Amino acid sequence: MTTILPDAALDALLAQDVPYGDLTTDLLGIGDRPARMRFAARGAMVLSGTEEAARLIVKAGGQIDSVAPSGTGLEAGAVFLESHGPAGALHRAWKMAQTLTEYASGIATRARRIVDAAPGVTVACTRKNFPGAKDLSVKAVQAGGAVMHRLGLSETLLVFPEHRAFLAAPPESWLAELRRKAPEKKIVVEVGSIDEAVAVARAGADVIQLEKLSPDAARAVIKATRDLTPPPVVAPAGGVTEANAAAYAAAGCRLLITSAPFFGPPADVQVTLEPA
């Protein structure tokens, strides 16, 4: 997993945190003292954002001795980043690098738990990330072994009930029109009941997105549509977590759509910054 945040974004993060110098370090007169800094996992986690953390340290004036890549699984106590340089440089980068890694690793860790709960099933995360943090969120999702469901509104066809409220024609009509206008796109339709799912599938939808339907409901939809050629992809969405991912997989679902990795506490990273 390579760095995806451009230098301009990292410069902006440093400017937010250290706009006019580090007053405490400067007034104490310790900025030129040689120092070392290391990051360690306080608990088991999947890393993400370590490349950006290392780059922040370098941009602040430090040097990197070692860094584990995003996607690495760690046990509690494992050191994953070591650096050295002037104390002033390491103090400038310390908190921003730590916080970025903690938030990104929290997302990656939750994504990995869902992936591990349903082996062989694709876990796709929605675009419901914190506004302004999409780049880092996407990287964290991928570090956890999941994929993105949608990066935005511009590249995928997903018909919600809120769209269908404006359509008077039957599903067969507007599905055919969508396919004529965008023949290279899969058409995803979100539904809220078994009957609606079956009707939309028989009308020609490629993917049926089940909004907050149970594993038993998903199994019923799969059973009722398996005679179609090809059968639709039945994808639960809304409320999919590590607690129920295995149940959806057992029901026959091969795609799980979730926002759960974005919501939860950050990972806990211990930083040691001391004289070299």
C-alpha positions in Angstrom: 0.0 0.0 0.0 1.7 3.2 -1.2 1.1 6.8 0.0 -2.0 8.2 -1.5 -2.2 11.6 0.3 -0.2 14.1 -1.8 2.4 16.3 -0.3 0.1 19.3 -0.5 -2.4 17.6 1.8 0.3 16.7 4.3 1.7 20.2 4.2 -1.8 21.5 5.0 -2.0 19.1 8.0 1.3 20.4 9.4 0.3 24.0 8.8 -2.9 23.4 10.7 -1.1 22.0 13.7 2.1 24.1 13.6 1.2 27.4 11.9 3.8 29.6 13.5 6.3 27.2 15.1 6.2 25.1 18.3 6.0 27.7 21.1 6.7 25.2 23.9 9.7 23.5 22.3 11.1 26.8 21.0 10.9 28.5 24.4 12.4 25.6 26.2 15.4 25.7 23.9 15.5 22.0 23.2 14.7 22.0 19.4 18.3 21.2 18.3 18.8 18.3 20.8 19.1 14.9 19.0 16.1 12.8 19.6 14.4 9.6 18.6 10.7 8.7 18.3 9.0 5.3 17.9 5.3 4.4 17.4 3.9 1.1 18.9 0.6 -0.5 19.0 -1.1 -0.5 22.4 -3.5 -3.2 21.2 -3.9 -5.6 18.2 -4.6 -3.6 15.1 -4.3 -3.4 11.3 -2.1 -0.5 10.2 -3.0 2.2 7.8 -1.6 5.7 7.2 2.0 4.7 8.2 3.4 6.0 4.9 1.8 9.3 5.5 3.0 9.4 9.1 6.5 8.8 8.0 6.3 11.5 5.3 5.0 14.0 7.9 8.1 13.3 10.0 10.4 13.8 7.0 8.6 17.0 6.0 9.0 18.3 9.6 12.8 17.6 9.4 13.2 14.1 10.9 14.5 10.9 9.4 12.9 7.5 9.2 14.7 4.4 10.4 12.0 1.8 9.8 8.2 1.8 9.1 5.8 -1.1 8.6 3.5 -0.7 5.6 -0.3 -0.2 5.7 -2.1 -3.5 5.8 0.2 -5.0 8.4 -1.4 -6.8 11.3 0.2 -6.2 14.7 -0.1 -7.6 18.1 -0.1 -5.3 21.2 3.3 -3.8 21.9 4.7 -4.1 18.4 6.8 -1.2 17.2 5.9 -0.1 13.7 7.7 3.2 13.1 11.1 4.4 14.3 12.7 7.8 13.5 15.3 10.2 14.7 16.3 13.8 14.2 16.3 17.2 16.0 13.8 17.2 18.9 12.1 20.2 17.4 11.4 18.3 14.1 10.0 15.3 15.9 7.8 17.3 18.2 6.4 19.1 15.2 5.3 15.9 13.5 4.5 13.8 16.6 0.8 14.4 17.3 -0.4 14.8 13.7 1.4 11.6 12.6 0.1 9.7 15.6 -3.5 10.9 15.2 -3.6 10.2 11.5 -2.3 6.7 12.1 -4.7 6.0 14.9 -7.8 7.0 12.9 -6.8 5.3 9.7 -5.8 2.1 11.6 -9.1 2.1 13.4 -10.9 1.9 10.1 -8.6 -0.7 8.7 -8.9 -2.9 11.8 -12.7 -2.8 11.8 -12.7 -3.6 8.0 -10.4 -6.6 8.6 -12.7 -8.0 11.3 -15.6 -8.1 8.9 -13.5 -9.5 6.1 -12.2 -12.2 8.5 -15.7 -13.0 9.7 -16.8 -13.9 6.2 -14.0 -15.7 4.3 -14.4 -15.7 0.6 -17.0 -12.9 0.6 -16.2 -9.4 -0.8 -16.7 -6.7 1.8 -17.4 -3.3 0.2 -17.5 -0.1 2.2 -19.8 2.8 1.3 -19.0 6.4 0.7 -20.2 7.3 4.2 -16.8 8.3 5.4 -16.2 11.5 7.4 -16.5 14.4 5.0 -13.1 15.7 3.9 -11.3 12.4 4.8 -12.1 10.3 1.8 -8.5 9.7 0.6 -7.4 8.4 4.0 -10.6 6.4 4.5 -10.3 4.7 1.1 -6.7 3.8 1.9 -7.8 2.4 5.3 -10.6 0.3 3.8 -8.2 -1.2 1.4 -5.6 -1.8 4.1 -8.2 -3.8 5.9 -8.8 -6.1 3.0 -12.1 -4.6 1.9 -13.0 -2.6 -1.3 -15.0 0.5 -2.0 -18.6 0.1 -2.9 -18.8 3.5 -4.4 -16.3 6.3 -4.6 -19.0 8.8 -5.5 -22.1 9.5 -7.5 -20.3 10.0 -10.8 -19.2 6.4 -11.7 -21.9 4.0 -10.5 -25.6 3.4 -11.1 -27.4 2.8 -7.8 -31.2 3.4 -7.8 -32.6 4.2 -4.4 -36.2 4.3 -3.4 -35.7 8.1 -3.3 -35.1 8.0 -7.1 -38.0 5.6 -7.8 -40.4 8.0 -6.0 -40.1 10.2 -9.1 -40.6 7.5 -11.6 -44.1 6.5 -12.8 -43.0 3.8 -15.3 -42.6 0.2 -14.1 -39.1 -1.1 -13.3 -38.8 -2.9 -16.6 -39.0 0.4 -18.4 -36.5 2.5 -16.5 -34.1 -0.4 -16.1 -34.1 -0.9 -19.9 -33.6 2.9 -20.4 -30.6 2.9 -18.0 -29.1 -0.1 -19.7 -29.5 1.6 -23.1 -27.8 4.8 -21.9 -25.0 3.2 -20.0 -24.6 -0.4 -21.4 -21.2 -0.9 -19.7 -22.5 -0.3 -16.2 -24.0 -2.7 -13.7 -27.4 -1.5 -12.4 -27.8 -1.7 -8.6 -31.2 -1.2 -7.0 -31.8 -0.8 -3.3 -34.9 -2.4 -1.9 -36.6 -2.8 1.5 -38.5 -6.0 1.2 -38.3 -9.5 -0.2 -41.2 -9.0 -2.6 -39.6 -5.8 -3.9 -36.3 -7.5 -4.3 -37.7 -10.3 -6.4 -39.7 -8.0 -8.5 -36.8 -5.7 -9.3 -34.5 -8.7 -10.0 -37.0 -10.2 -12.5 -37.3 -6.8 -14.1 -33.5 -6.9 -14.9 -31.5 -5.4 -12.1 -27.9 -6.7 -11.9 -27.4 -6.2 -8.2 -30.1 -6.2 -5.5 -29.0 -4.1 -2.5 -31.0 -5.2 0.6 -31.5 -2.3 3.0 -31.5 -3.6 6.6 -32.9 -7.0 5.7 -32.0 -10.1 7.8 -29.8 -13.0 6.7 -33.0 -15.1 6.4 -34.5 -12.5 4.1 -31.4 -12.5 2.0 -31.5 -16.3 1.7 -35.2 -16.1 0.6 -34.3 -13.5 -2.1 -31.4 -15.7 -3.4 -33.6 -18.7 -3.5 -36.4 -16.9 -5.4 -34.0 -15.4 -8.0 -31.5 -18.2 -8.6 -33.5 -19.3 -11.7 -32.7 -16.1 -13.5 -30.0 -16.0 -16.2 -27.8 -14.7 -14.8 -29.0 -14.5 -11.3 -28.6 -11.1 -9.6 -26.0 -10.4 -7.0 -27.8 -10.1 -3.7 -25.9 -7.7 -1.4 -27.0 -6.9 2.2 -26.5 -3.3 3.2 -27.2 -1.3 6.3 -26.4 -2.9 9.6 -23.7 -5.3 8.3 -21.1 -5.8 10.9 -18.5 -8.4 12.1 -21.3 -9.8 14.3 -23.6 -10.8 11.4 -21.2 -11.1 8.4 -20.9 -14.8 8.8 -24.7 -15.3 8.9 -25.0 -13.4 5.6 -22.3 -15.4 4.1 -24.0 -18.6 5.2 -27.2 -17.4 3.6 -25.4 -17.3 0.2 -24.4 -13.7 -0.1 -21.1 -13.1 -1.8 -21.0 -9.3 -1.4 -21.5 -7.4 1.8 -22.0 -3.6 1.8 -21.2 -1.8 5.0 -20.4 1.6 6.6 -19.4 0.0 9.9 -15.6 0.4 9.6 -16.0 4.2 9.5 -17.7 4.4 12.9 -15.8 3.5 16.1 -12.9 4.5 18.2 -9.4 5.1 16.6 -6.7 2.6 17.2 -4.5 3.3 20.2 -0.9 4.2 19.3 1.8 4.7 22.0 4.5 7.3 21.0 7.9 7.4 22.8 9.9 10.6 22.1 13.1 10.9 24.0 16.7 12.1 23.8 18.8 10.1 21.4 
